[in-house]
Amino acid sequence: MKIIEILQQNLRSLSFEVFPPKTETAFDSVKSAVEQIAQLKPAFMSVTYGAGGGTSQYTLDIAKSIKDRHGVPTLAHLTCVSSTRETIAQKIREIKACGIKNVMALRGDIPQDLLHADRSGWDYQHAVDLINELKTADGDFCIGAACYPEVHPESANQADDIRRLKEKVDAGCDFLTTQMFFDNNLLYNFLYKIRQAGIDVPVIPGIMPITNANQVARAMQLSGSFMPQRFKSLVDKFGDDPAAMKQAGIAYATDQIIDLYANGIKNVHVYSMNKPDVAEKIQGNLSEILGK
């Protein structure tokens, strides 16, 4: 099932993101965790692309298993940074061969050893180049793209960021998923601005449950996320107690999601970090709201 069809149902839903293993030896444990999350029957599951140096084949193996064994629609991430057109064409053929209809088109992080390289000759400069490639591919894909309520770290300002976002939508992106955020007002302000700019595709908020204090620094490094004072107070109070921090982090994420639903948002995506217990507790907290 295409994700755009799920979004068009206009029903409240919850989806989860998982990531493939970094190494072959970790494959079985990661697959077990992913399958436990799939058994929750979320609206869909997304699988990131070769996270932490893992190979892209793990992404497809995990995504295909979710789809075929559990009947959960899957969204396979695909990044294009420093790739050739031949490589991307092959990856698209592999995605199609797996029967996957949903693709998250991302530029991806520039490898450390190429940060200062001349990129002028690269086949893909931005995610919009990959979206154009997917639109012309023989796959009839539903295409997702990323957006940043707090501005992409490489953008000069939010106006420039929104202009580039509209390029992705105009190229054929079907829906958007946000980077993590911890203050819902940032999302509501962002949605107002992009609608004013003529971006009218569905936007799925991405929520990251922070279940240990070490994740805070990582979240800020990845996205430059603004941390509200009430969230900082939570970390200050419970950060040294792993069990309490986990419970508080789940409660904070749940509160964010409830507020989103209460303000008319229908679909929420949870960055579940391959943690079945976290995914299960969040879904359980929302059982009556979701009708599960």
VEXLO-991531 format. One line per field, with one value per residue (C-alpha): x, y, z; residue number from 1. Coordinates in Angstrom, 3 decimals, padded with zeros to 6 digits, always signed. Layout:
x	[X | ...]
y	[Y | ...]
z	[Z | ...]
n	[NUM | ...]
! end
This chain:
x	[+000.000 | +001.245 | +001.730 | -000.145 | -003.195 | -002.843 | -002.619 | -005.650 | -007.796 | -007.704 | -007.619 | -005.314 | -002.306 | +001.087 | +004.115 | +007.622 | +011.124 | +013.766 | +017.322 | +019.326 | +022.330 | +025.821 | +027.305 | +026.230 | +026.703 | +024.065 | +021.522 | +019.566 | +019.148 | +018.084 | +015.675 | +014.123 | +013.586 | +012.135 | +009.732 | +008.496 | +007.699 | +006.015 | +003.754 | +002.249 | +000.726 | +001.621 | +000.282 | +003.674 | +007.344 | +010.309 | +013.755 | +016.768 | +019.559 | +022.736 | +022.737 | +026.137 | +028.017 | +025.823 | +025.248 | +022.174 | +021.236 | +020.293 | +017.738 | +015.988 | +016.241 | +014.567 | +011.963 | +011.007 | +010.660 | +008.344 | +006.176 | +006.079 | +006.032 | +003.934 | +001.867 | +002.979 | +003.536 | +007.200 | +009.071 | +012.646 | +015.103 | +017.406 | +020.263 | +022.110 | +025.054 | +028.294 | +026.521 | +026.659 | +023.551 | +024.423 | +024.520 | +021.190 | +019.577 | +020.658 | +019.303 | +015.974 | +015.782 | +016.485 | +013.755 | +011.292 | +012.309 | +011.474 | +007.959 | +008.452 | +006.343 | +007.373 | +010.744 | +012.117 | +014.332 | +017.219 | +020.494 | +022.122 | +025.043 | +028.220 | +030.982 | +033.618 | +036.396 | +034.449 | +033.348 | +035.903 | +035.924 | +034.878 | +031.248 | +030.578 | +030.894 | +028.652 | +025.576 | +023.392 | +023.710 | +020.415 | +017.490 | +015.447 | +017.796 | +016.917 | +013.203 | +013.461 | +015.185 | +012.498 | +009.692 | +011.088 | +011.912 | +009.681 | +008.442 | +005.311 | +006.774 | +005.189 | +007.952 | +008.617 | +011.104 | +012.445 | +011.724 | +013.092 | +010.740 | +013.854 | +015.684 | +018.126 | +021.597 | +023.047 | +020.364 | +021.070 | +017.668 | +014.151 | +012.966 | +015.755 | +014.991 | +011.299 | +012.172 | +014.278 | +011.528 | +009.033 | +011.424 | +011.190 | +007.415 | +007.187 | +009.460 | +006.895 | +007.351 | +004.067 | +004.510 | +006.988 | +008.285 | +009.833 | +013.098 | +012.648 | +011.494 | +010.645 | +008.395 | +005.161 | +004.816 | +007.815 | +005.877 | +002.677 | +004.603 | +006.462 | +003.219 | +001.719 | +004.758 | +004.963 | +001.224 | +001.636 | +004.451 | +002.139 | +003.383 | +000.229 | +001.363 | +000.788 | +003.370 | +004.035 | +005.584 | +008.556 | +008.811 | +011.922 | +011.386 | +014.488 | +014.875 | +018.407 | +020.322 | +023.046 | +020.502 | +020.062 | +023.485 | +023.113 | +019.718 | +021.107 | +024.091 | +021.928 | +019.272 | +020.157 | +016.879 | +015.642 | +015.168 | +012.313 | +012.978 | +010.461 | +012.324 | +015.675 | +014.202 | +013.086 | +016.600 | +018.181 | +015.865 | +015.873 | +018.936 | +021.007 | +018.283 | +017.974 | +014.604 | +013.074 | +014.530 | +013.093 | +009.634 | +009.800 | +011.010 | +008.152 | +005.679 | +007.079 | +006.862 | +003.333 | +002.321 | +003.717 | +001.758 | -001.496 | -001.117 | -000.531 | -003.673 | -005.662 | -004.601 | -005.758 | -002.630 | -003.674 | -000.416 | +002.648 | +005.958 | +008.019 | +011.782 | +011.666 | +015.411 | +014.763 | +013.293 | +010.148 | +009.321 | +009.384 | +007.220 | +004.768 | +004.438 | +003.834 | +001.229 | -000.360 | -000.551 | -002.514 | -004.709 | -008.074 | -007.092 | -006.007 | -008.840 | -006.407]
y	[+000.000 | +003.475 | +005.817 | +008.619 | +006.318 | +005.840 | +009.595 | +010.232 | +008.086 | +011.042 | +008.765 | +009.099 | +006.858 | +006.084 | +004.846 | +003.849 | +004.231 | +001.535 | +001.219 | -001.677 | -003.216 | -001.828 | -005.306 | -008.772 | -010.137 | -007.717 | -008.575 | -011.205 | -009.065 | -006.026 | -008.075 | -009.501 | -006.012 | -004.762 | -007.675 | -007.027 | -003.456 | -004.720 | -006.931 | -003.733 | -003.201 | +000.470 | +002.395 | +001.887 | +001.476 | +003.292 | +001.747 | +004.046 | +003.671 | +001.934 | +003.639 | +004.088 | +002.566 | -000.503 | -001.625 | -000.542 | -004.186 | -004.492 | -001.725 | -003.718 | -007.005 | -005.477 | -003.564 | -006.626 | -008.724 | -006.165 | -006.065 | -009.763 | -011.385 | -008.861 | -007.117 | -003.674 | -001.080 | -000.115 | +003.023 | +002.380 | +005.239 | +005.972 | +008.481 | +009.829 | +011.803 | +011.082 | +008.309 | +007.871 | +007.656 | +004.020 | +003.182 | +004.874 | +003.232 | -000.155 | +000.646 | +001.689 | -001.600 | -003.496 | -001.597 | -002.380 | -006.058 | -006.239 | -005.003 | -001.834 | +001.083 | +003.762 | +005.518 | +008.243 | +010.341 | +011.911 | +013.540 | +012.003 | +013.166 | +014.010 | +011.557 | +013.123 | +012.484 | +014.358 | +017.386 | +019.628 | +017.875 | +019.532 | +018.441 | +020.259 | +017.062 | +014.952 | +013.502 | +014.394 | +017.686 | +017.684 | +015.413 | +017.029 | +015.375 | +011.968 | +012.788 | +013.630 | +010.290 | +008.350 | +010.114 | +008.998 | +005.457 | +002.548 | +001.878 | +003.946 | +004.971 | +006.995 | +009.452 | +010.989 | +013.715 | +015.300 | +018.739 | +020.735 | +022.733 | +024.425 | +024.984 | +022.635 | +023.091 | +024.031 | +026.571 | +030.285 | +030.938 | +029.506 | +031.317 | +029.690 | +026.342 | +026.576 | +027.581 | +024.437 | +022.378 | +023.624 | +022.507 | +018.970 | +019.104 | +020.570 | +017.760 | +015.185 | +014.499 | +013.038 | +013.718 | +015.132 | +013.838 | +016.249 | +015.992 | +015.533 | +018.495 | +018.907 | +021.968 | +021.546 | +025.287 | +025.094 | +022.670 | +024.710 | +027.834 | +025.874 | +024.442 | +027.930 | +029.192 | +026.320 | +026.458 | +030.171 | +029.233 | +026.908 | +023.599 | +021.555 | +017.919 | +016.020 | +016.622 | +013.871 | +015.121 | +013.065 | +012.517 | +011.191 | +009.676 | +010.613 | +007.668 | +008.303 | +011.489 | +010.696 | +011.050 | +014.751 | +015.773 | +013.466 | +014.948 | +018.470 | +017.457 | +015.814 | +018.463 | +021.454 | +020.839 | +023.485 | +022.018 | +023.669 | +024.447 | +021.867 | +019.211 | +020.364 | +020.184 | +016.636 | +015.613 | +017.464 | +015.725 | +012.172 | +011.949 | +010.065 | +007.460 | +005.309 | +003.779 | +007.112 | +008.868 | +006.231 | +006.570 | +010.367 | +010.381 | +008.151 | +010.353 | +013.514 | +012.008 | +010.771 | +014.253 | +015.750 | +013.280 | +013.846 | +017.590 | +017.047 | +014.909 | +017.448 | +020.168 | +018.333 | +016.389 | +012.914 | +011.054 | +010.927 | +009.148 | +007.914 | +007.497 | +004.334 | +003.535 | -000.226 | -000.303 | -002.477 | -001.694 | +002.056 | +001.694 | -000.546 | +001.774 | +004.839 | +003.030 | +001.706 | +005.220 | +006.228 | +003.127 | +004.818 | +007.823 | +005.554 | +003.075 | +000.166]
z	[+000.000 | -000.826 | +002.111 | +000.368 | +000.350 | +004.112 | +004.632 | +002.442 | +004.739 | +007.145 | +010.198 | +013.177 | +012.766 | +014.246 | +012.321 | +013.373 | +011.991 | +012.394 | +011.162 | +009.701 | +011.470 | +011.050 | +010.669 | +009.588 | +013.112 | +014.428 | +011.730 | +013.676 | +016.809 | +014.798 | +012.709 | +015.892 | +017.331 | +014.059 | +013.827 | +017.362 | +016.328 | +013.151 | +015.290 | +016.719 | +013.253 | +012.814 | +009.823 | +008.160 | +009.015 | +007.518 | +007.263 | +007.151 | +004.610 | +005.701 | +009.097 | +010.716 | +007.831 | +007.327 | +003.774 | +001.849 | +001.251 | +004.915 | +004.361 | +001.653 | +003.542 | +006.588 | +004.561 | +002.526 | +005.680 | +007.287 | +004.178 | +003.342 | +006.791 | +008.690 | +006.043 | +007.225 | +004.454 | +004.278 | +003.362 | +002.213 | +002.600 | -000.322 | -000.254 | -003.267 | -001.870 | -003.782 | -005.756 | -009.522 | -011.696 | -012.433 | -008.720 | -008.022 | -011.055 | -009.701 | -006.223 | -007.714 | -009.622 | -006.397 | -004.540 | -007.307 | -007.330 | -003.611 | -004.344 | -002.301 | -003.473 | -000.970 | -001.108 | +001.147 | -001.136 | +000.771 | -000.124 | +002.925 | +005.017 | +003.134 | +004.172 | +006.408 | +003.906 | +001.207 | +003.220 | +001.516 | -001.851 | -005.116 | -005.546 | -008.803 | -010.812 | -008.615 | -010.330 | -007.344 | -005.498 | -003.610 | -002.761 | -005.546 | -008.056 | -006.629 | -006.646 | -010.357 | -010.921 | -009.055 | -010.922 | -014.264 | -013.082 | -013.990 | -010.491 | -009.802 | -006.454 | -003.689 | -002.814 | +000.563 | +001.485 | +004.652 | +006.048 | +008.969 | +011.229 | +012.664 | +009.333 | +007.632 | +009.160 | +005.748 | +004.812 | +005.086 | +006.651 | +006.807 | +003.681 | +001.680 | +003.273 | +002.356 | -001.200 | -001.576 | +000.037 | -002.535 | -005.284 | -003.917 | -003.806 | -007.308 | -008.540 | -007.432 | -003.729 | -002.386 | +001.333 | +003.835 | +007.150 | +009.620 | +011.463 | +015.210 | +017.297 | +020.967 | +020.920 | +018.966 | +018.451 | +016.125 | +013.936 | +013.913 | +012.895 | +010.209 | +008.785 | +008.530 | +006.625 | +004.135 | +003.404 | +002.721 | +000.312 | -001.636 | -000.225 | +000.219 | +000.434 | +003.701 | +006.433 | +008.975 | +012.243 | +013.429 | +017.194 | +018.939 | +022.414 | +024.418 | +026.793 | +028.048 | +028.732 | +026.196 | +023.380 | +024.106 | +022.830 | +019.838 | +018.947 | +019.099 | +016.970 | +014.303 | +013.918 | +016.078 | +017.884 | +020.292 | +023.765 | +025.707 | +029.351 | +030.533 | +028.577 | +029.975 | +033.475 | +032.813 | +031.768 | +034.705 | +037.164 | +035.802 | +033.557 | +036.144 | +036.748 | +033.581 | +034.450 | +035.453 | +032.410 | +030.117 | +031.651 | +031.561 | +027.939 | +026.846 | +028.721 | +027.100 | +023.588 | +024.302 | +025.459 | +022.252 | +020.124 | +022.019 | +021.510 | +017.786 | +017.465 | +019.493 | +017.064 | +013.960 | +012.995 | +011.870 | +011.259 | +013.513 | +012.866 | +015.832 | +015.625 | +017.718 | +017.509 | +017.216 | +020.731 | +020.729 | +024.369 | +023.721 | +020.610 | +022.450 | +025.438 | +023.281 | +021.215 | +024.416 | +025.845 | +022.752 | +022.438 | +022.943 | +020.844 | +017.993 | +018.539 | +019.020]
n	[1 | 2 | 3 | 4 | 5 | 6 | 7 | 8 | 9 | 10 | 11 | 12 | 13 | 14 | 15 | 16 | 17 | 18 | 19 | 20 | 21 | 22 | 23 | 24 | 25 | 26 | 27 | 28 | 29 | 30 | 31 | 32 | 33 | 34 | 35 | 36 | 37 | 38 | 39 | 40 | 41 | 42 | 43 | 44 | 45 | 46 | 47 | 48 | 49 | 50 | 51 | 52 | 53 | 54 | 55 | 56 | 57 | 58 | 59 | 60 | 61 | 62 | 63 | 64 | 65 | 66 | 67 | 68 | 69 | 70 | 71 | 72 | 73 | 74 | 75 | 76 | 77 | 78 | 79 | 80 | 81 | 82 | 83 | 84 | 85 | 86 | 87 | 88 | 89 | 90 | 91 | 92 | 93 | 94 | 95 | 96 | 97 | 98 | 99 | 100 | 101 | 102 | 103 | 104 | 105 | 106 | 107 | 108 | 109 | 110 | 111 | 112 | 113 | 114 | 115 | 116 | 117 | 118 | 119 | 120 | 121 | 122 | 123 | 124 | 125 | 126 | 127 | 128 | 129 | 130 | 131 | 132 | 133 | 134 | 135 | 136 | 137 | 138 | 139 | 140 | 141 | 142 | 143 | 144 | 145 | 146 | 147 | 148 | 149 | 150 | 151 | 152 | 153 | 154 | 155 | 156 | 157 | 158 | 159 | 160 | 161 | 162 | 163 | 164 | 165 | 166 | 167 | 168 | 169 | 170 | 171 | 172 | 173 | 174 | 175 | 176 | 177 | 178 | 179 | 180 | 181 | 182 | 183 | 184 | 185 | 186 | 187 | 188 | 189 | 190 | 191 | 192 | 193 | 194 | 195 | 196 | 197 | 198 | 199 | 200 | 201 | 202 | 203 | 204 | 205 | 206 | 207 | 208 | 209 | 210 | 211 | 212 | 213 | 214 | 215 | 216 | 217 | 218 | 219 | 220 | 221 | 222 | 223 | 224 | 225 | 226 | 227 | 228 | 229 | 230 | 231 | 232 | 233 | 234 | 235 | 236 | 237 | 238 | 239 | 240 | 241 | 242 | 243 | 244 | 245 | 246 | 247 | 248 | 249 | 250 | 251 | 252 | 253 | 254 | 255 | 256 | 257 | 258 | 259 | 260 | 261 | 262 | 263 | 264 | 265 | 266 | 267 | 268 | 269 | 270 | 271 | 272 | 273 | 274 | 275 | 276 | 277 | 278 | 279 | 280 | 281 | 282 | 283 | 284 | 285 | 286 | 287 | 288 | 289 | 290 | 291 | 292]
! end
